């Protein structure tokens, strides 16, 4: 076994600690509370960072279930969780489920949030990536460009999402046989 860097707990200890926090919150607030959905969303994001898409999907699904019961399907909070779940499905190779969640999430977010909101940009990048995988290049280019422009304008744009968007846009322009546009997005 390799040693952990100083000050960094093992994944096992972190997961155990996170689950304990969730248990305490559930005892205090019940299973249907915005705090529970936020905690589950955070746990899902940590699981995505670790590449554990099955756990991420489970956490996001539980968070989404709670948000739906609290806010309904047409609320931006529910849509953000749908986008997170759709992205986890996409990264985990469950394309049919990803497409449904992402399409719905982008629609609600665009309708409910102000233009330029980072949640819209992140959802559009995931939806664009899904469209790219389906070889729907013109639609993918529209979503990826819109999402990229939104996130690039943020005060602290997420470097990993910007890098992925640039790679996806280069792939779209390669497929559309537009090498000059593709070159703009290559390192």
C-alpha positions in Angstrom: 0.0 0.0 0.0 1.1 3.5 -0.8 1.3 6.1 1.8 -1.0 9.1 1.9 0.5 12.7 1.6 0.8 14.4 5.0 -2.5 15.9 6.1 -4.6 14.1 3.5 -7.0 11.6 4.9 -7.6 8.3 3.0 -10.6 8.1 0.7 -12.1 5.5 3.0 -11.9 7.9 6.1 -13.3 10.8 4.1 -16.2 8.7 2.8 -16.9 7.4 6.3 -16.8 11.0 7.7 -19.1 12.3 4.9 -21.6 9.5 5.5 -21.6 10.3 9.2 -22.4 14.0 8.5 -25.3 12.9 6.3 -26.6 10.6 9.0 -26.6 13.4 11.5 -28.3 15.7 9.1 -31.0 13.1 8.3 -31.7 12.6 12.0 -32.0 16.4 12.6 -33.9 17.4 9.5 -35.5 14.2 8.1 -34.9 12.8 4.6 -36.7 15.5 2.7 -34.9 18.8 3.5 -32.9 21.1 1.3 -29.9 20.6 3.6 -30.0 16.9 2.8 -30.1 17.5 -1.0 -27.2 20.0 -0.8 -25.1 17.5 1.2 -25.9 14.7 -1.2 -25.1 17.0 -4.2 -21.7 17.7 -2.6 -21.1 14.1 -2.0 -21.9 13.3 -5.6 -19.5 16.0 -6.8 -16.7 14.5 -4.6 -17.5 11.0 -6.1 -17.2 12.5 -9.6 -13.9 14.0 -8.8 -12.7 10.5 -7.6 -14.1 8.9 -10.8 -16.7 6.9 -8.8 -19.7 7.5 -11.1 -21.9 4.8 -9.6 -21.7 6.5 -6.2 -22.1 9.9 -7.8 -25.2 8.7 -9.6 -26.7 7.4 -6.4 -26.0 10.6 -4.4 -27.3 12.8 -7.2 -30.4 10.6 -7.6 -31.2 10.9 -3.9 -30.6 14.7 -3.9 -32.9 15.0 -7.0 -35.6 13.0 -5.4 -35.6 15.3 -2.4 -35.5 18.5 -4.5 -38.4 17.2 -6.6 -40.6 16.6 -3.5 -39.7 20.1 -2.1 -39.7 22.2 -5.3 -41.2 20.3 -8.2 -39.6 19.6 -11.6 -39.7 23.2 -13.0 -37.5 24.7 -10.2 -33.9 25.7 -10.9 -32.6 23.8 -7.9 -34.1 20.6 -9.2 -32.7 21.4 -12.7 -29.2 21.9 -11.3 -29.4 18.5 -9.6 -30.7 17.0 -12.9 -27.7 18.4 -14.7 -25.3 17.0 -12.1 -27.0 13.6 -12.4 -27.0 13.8 -16.2 -23.3 14.6 -16.2 -22.5 11.7 -13.9 -24.5 9.4 -16.2 -22.6 10.8 -19.2 -19.2 10.3 -17.5 -20.3 6.8 -16.4 -21.3 5.8 -20.0 -25.1 5.7 -19.4 -25.9 7.8 -22.5 -29.6 7.3 -22.7 -30.2 8.4 -19.1 -27.7 11.2 -19.5 -29.5 12.6 -22.6 -32.9 12.8 -20.9 -31.6 14.5 -17.7 -29.4 17.0 -19.5 -32.0 18.0 -22.1 -34.6 18.6 -19.4 -32.1 20.4 -17.1 -30.9 22.9 -19.8 -34.5 23.7 -20.7 -35.5 24.6 -17.2 -32.2 26.4 -16.4 -32.5 28.6 -19.5 -36.1 29.4 -18.6 -35.6 30.1 -14.9 -32.1 31.6 -14.5 -30.7 34.9 -15.8 -28.6 34.7 -19.0 -25.0 34.1 -18.2 -25.6 32.1 -15.0 -22.8 29.5 -14.4 -25.3 26.7 -13.8 -26.6 27.2 -17.4 -23.1 27.2 -18.8 -22.1 24.0 -17.0 -25.3 22.2 -18.1 -24.9 23.4 -21.7 -21.3 21.9 -21.7 -22.6 18.6 -20.5 -25.5 18.6 -23.0 -23.1 19.6 -25.8 -20.8 16.8 -24.9 -23.7 14.4 -25.1 -24.7 15.8 -28.5 -21.1 15.4 -29.7 -21.2 11.8 -28.6 -24.4 11.4 -30.7 -22.6 13.0 -33.7 -25.1 15.8 -33.7 -22.3 18.3 -34.4 -24.2 21.4 -35.3 -26.3 21.2 -32.1 -23.3 20.3 -30.1 -21.4 23.3 -31.3 -24.3 25.6 -30.3 -24.4 24.2 -26.7 -20.7 23.9 -26.2 -20.0 27.4 -27.5 -22.8 28.9 -25.3 -21.6 27.0 -22.2 -17.9 27.8 -22.9 -18.6 31.5 -23.2 -20.6 31.6 -20.0 -18.0 29.8 -17.9 -15.1 31.6 -19.5 -16.6 34.9 -18.3 -16.9 33.8 -14.6 -14.5 35.4 -12.1 -13.0 32.0 -11.4 -13.8 29.7 -14.3 -13.4 26.0 -13.5 -10.2 25.0 -15.3 -11.2 21.4 -15.8 -14.5 22.3 -17.5 -12.9 24.9 -19.7 -10.3 22.4 -20.8 -12.9 19.8 -21.6 -15.0 22.4 -23.5 -12.0 23.4 -25.6 -11.3 19.7 -26.4 -15.0 19.1 -27.3 -15.2 22.2 -29.5 -12.0 21.2 -31.3 -13.6 17.7 -31.9 -16.8 19.3 -33.2 -14.9 21.6 -35.6 -12.8 18.6 -36.8 -16.0 16.7 -37.5 -17.5 19.7 -39.3 -14.2 20.0 -41.3 -13.4 23.5 -40.0 -9.7 23.2 -39.2 -9.2 26.9 -38.5 -11.9 26.9 -35.9 -10.6 23.7 -34.4 -7.1 25.1 -34.1 -8.4 28.0 -31.9 -9.4 25.5 -29.3 -6.2 23.3 -29.3 -3.5 24.0 -26.7 
